Amino acid sequence: MKKCNLKYILVEKQQINKFKSSYETILNYDTFTVEHNDLILFELHWNNVEVSLMLNDSKEKYEKEKMTENMNSEKSCEDKSGERLDVQLENCLAYVLHTSGTTGVPKLVRVPHACIVPNIQHFRVLFEITHEDVLFLASPLTFDPSVVEIFVALSSGASLLIVPTSVKVLPSKLADVLFSHHRVTVLQATPTLLRRFGSQLIKSTVLSSSTPLRVLALGGEAFPSLPVLRSWRGVGNKTQIFNIYGITEVSSWATFYRIPEKILNSKDALPVPLGSPLLETAVEVRGTDGFAIQEGSGQVFLGGRNRVCFLDDEMTVPLGTMRATGDFVTLKDGEMFFLGRKDSQIKRHGRRLNTELVRQVAEGLQQVESCAVTWYNQEKLILFVVSKDDLVKDDIFKELQKHLPNHAVPDELVEIDSLPFTSHGKIDVSELNKVYLNYTNLKSGCKLNGKEELWEKLQHSWKSVLGLSEDSSKVPDESLFLNSGGDSLKSMRLLNEIENLVGTSIPGLLELILSTSILEIYNHILQAVFPDEDLTFGKNYAPKRKFSDVVNQEETGGKSLHPESVVSLNCDKKINAFIALSRGSQILSLNTTRFLTELGHCPSACSSDLISQTNIQNMKSLNPPALTGKSKDLSCVVAKVSEDKTPVTGAEDMELCVKWSSDTGKCVDASPLVVIPAADASLATVYIGSHSRKMVALNLYSGKVKWEQILGDRIESSACVSKCGNFIVVGCYNGLVYVLKSDSGEKYWMFTTEDAVKSSATMDPTTGLFYIGSHDQHAYALDIYKKKCVWKLKCKGTVFSSPCLSLIPHHLYFATLGGLLLAINPATGNRVWKHHCGKPLFSSPRCCLQYVCIGCVDGNLLCFTHFGEQVWQFSTSEPIFSSPCTSASEQEIFFGSHDCFIYCCNMKGQLRWKFQTTSTVYSTPFAFRNHTCSSEAWLAAASTDGKLWILESESGNLQRVYQLPGEVFSSPVVWESMLVIGCRNNYVYCLDLLHGNQK
């Protein structure tokens, strides 16, 4: 406490006596009562206690270590004898220094003579040092390699060249001093220090054919790749090049590897090993279980009987102590190959990434002189480049996309004149972060000259991100990002480029990139950047209406929260019996006990006729009566996914047939709502919206259009039915929530939000209230019968996905693109708890009796209790946009991922099976039973390439596959033998699932 000059400390009341008895002899303190949580605040005074503290502290630590020594000496795995090195022994220490902290936590390191001397002895022999050699003191005295440089020279009678800092910072002058004036023969340096000379100077001077340099030993950082190293060597150069490796905690070097001349002269791009241990040094590679391994990947541990140092407050250390390095390697055929440091292993877009890989690939590009990579604020991968010639960012990005997986392509490329380095000659990451911060501030200060410049730069960024030729013609206005070769990872990069360009974040932009044309994206940006200007652009562009004007154009003529109805209708007293099915196997039943009994589905006794499958355990009896035909010779195409992850292909004899299709005029991304009246099941209706602004009602059995209603803008929201069954509720891009009469499509009420509504509504069967989110970052509770907003809540992020309702406990869950999962009291709109997931949430939350689950862009499926405690997370290798779906028993959860797999996990987060599709899985699966064999549970899912997959939900075995003629972002809904889904070729399809059985 004294070391950090602690001024105040909070102590729990129940710990007061213990605190006082422990510290009252050395502390003077005043107390202040803090009412919150029964805490006591102590103000500490450190008068006249420095000396006693130091003595007591040292004595206590020494006694503890002696006690530990007596207890554990026989258990020491480092040295069987239990011998220890004592820091208080006379002439024990050679020097004391601090680690820099660039590769870990800063430490105080006290180095014994016995630890460093073997380094000096071995390097004298290894480098064949004589009195004729000249060694350059490249390292500062605060960096332990300087000790090796000094004493290798002095103990051999060689010369030691010490150069002023003013010369060191000038690469050309330093090269002249070292290799022309003083003819340095041995250079030990970090790769960063060498790179500062620049490739041309290295080739012409440092590693030329006439260079005096006999030995170049590079260490302290990852060794350059062989192609880069070869590009530095002049023709005829004979310099011996060594890769040396070590850590300050086992001062100074531990291994060496001399690059053979034949490898330097070959064209192989082999990795460079760390090599063999130096004198008296022990090297181990340990796996995650802590045991030494002979093959595979693990962490390096270094030590040796006398190769031990005292770290921080250690007073004694067992001889032979092995120190963890934080460096990871692969062991192959007895050789160690460096993978990267522990802190260079990051998780990005749901996948593990070693940033050293990005740096190596970038450095191998022809335009790149040198480079560095940082994980800025743990959210952006930034590549800093010193270029050889004029840098063309787009060219470098194209090359990186060729050589790196998508999740490894940097978010941004920053050109700099030279790499900043620390006094120890390593990359200065903190300085790079400052450079990037200044870079972003400078970009944000650059004002666009107008709409035309924005359009040009948007087109440029579009082409750059998608890898299109800059010379290609103008991007067509109707171009869709995903159709043009984009994906979710590239969309994040385009988002970053646009927001850097305009200097501000733009709510709702990411989902527009993923779902709309470049012209619509442009128009959305215009709204944010030039809100007060005339936004007319091109003959095809109609400026987006302000939401305050939309209400007038729709002739509601009311207030924003309580507009009057278009149709005067009092329907809330007429109650219909029906079953409603929506995406993710969500089923709502009202007054249907007799109806279900007639169909052979007798539900157990429930307290209410309104049953939500997601919350009531007995809901499993309400699975729709699917697949009423008789099965014949059903053979599965694929069982569990093979280990080699080979994509499956469907069997022609299993092809399904289209029962009917209906043209809506434009893409159908919304998912269907199917409502089956109890009075007459033949009147079952499909409600679905389209980009054409049409909301349509279709007969489930025939596909015949019952009614069409044109809304104010495109529709991606899926419809939800009211408690009485007389209305459906749907959101629209124009910011309105429409309440339509279910039997005619007539507009009953319209509620205005302040931005687009893509979220689908959820209805509370206990109150009849509707809950929906908007891109205006609010969640709303609407009473459609009283035509008013009951409450609205600021969610601190765009609400793209649909809310989920739990009846027990009575919680409402919303997710935002800001990464927040919110639990809300449905009655009051008050927040119960929140969890920040760190990345955007496109997936909708899904409830069951015990848990709520949601997918995240970072590739994780997260599971929480209803009280906000995270129970588990399951990781996929790509972002999850698909919403989870539970089985009827709520023992399994199904979802898709952008890694092209459909997953099934149990409620402990353990993988049951996964099935590989042929494209990303955006939509939500639908679980149902084969009515001809009630023990058969099946799962319907769609991949974005238009394939429909029918799987056995117990095993993941493929039962059916069908190719739709367009991309699919809609989710399937199944009733009886019919599957309904929307497609981006403008059609709604109803497929007959029995066709494959009827030969």
Secondary structure, 3 states (H helix, E strand, C coil): CCCCCCCEEEEEHHHHHHHHHHHCCCCEEEEEEECHHHEEEEEEECCCCHHHHHHHHHHHHHHHHHHHHHHHHHHCCCCCCCCEEECCCCCCEEEEEECCCCCCCCCEEEEEHHHHHHHHHHHHHHCCCCCCCEEECCCCCCCCHHHHHHHHHHHHCCEEECCCHHHHCCHHHHHHHHHHHCCCCEEEECHHHHHCCCHHHHHHHHCCCCCCCCEEEECCCCCCCHHHHHHHCCCCCCCEEEEEECCHHHCCCCEEEECCHHHHHCCCCCCCECCEECCCCEEEEECCCCCECCCEEEEEEEECCCCCCEECCCCEEECCCCEEEEEEEEEECCEEEEEEEHHHEEEECCEEEEHHHHHHHHHCCCCEEEEEEEEECCCEEEEEEEECCCCCHHHHHHHHHHHCCHHHCCCEEEECCCCCECCCCCECHHHHHHHHHHHHHHHHHCCCCCHHHHHHHHHHHHHHHHCCCCCCCCCCCCCECHHHCCCHHHHHHHHHHHHHHHCCCCCCHHHHHHHCEHHHHHHHHHHHHCCCCCCCCCCCCCCCCCHHHHHHHCCCCCCCCCCCCCCCCCCCCCCCCEEEEECCCEEEEECCHHHHHHCCCCCCCCCCCCEECCCCHHHHHHCCCECCCCCCCCCCCCCCCCCCCCCCCCCHHHCCEEEEEEECCCCCCCCCEEEEECCCHHHCEEEEECCCCEEEEEECCCCCEEEEEECCCCCCCCCEECCCCCEEEEECCCCEEEEEECCCCCEEEEEECCCCCCCCCEECCCCCCEEEECCCCEEEEEECCCCEEEEEEECCCCCCCCCEEECCCCEEEEECCCCEEEEECCCCCCEEEEEECCCCCCCCCEECCCEEEEECCCCEEEEEECCCCEEEEEECCCCCCCCCEECCCCCEEEEECCCCEEEEEECCCCEEEEEECCCCCCCCCEEEEECCCCCCEEEEEECCCCEEEEEECCCCCEEEEEECCCCCCCCCEEECCEEEEECCCCEEEEEECCHHHCC
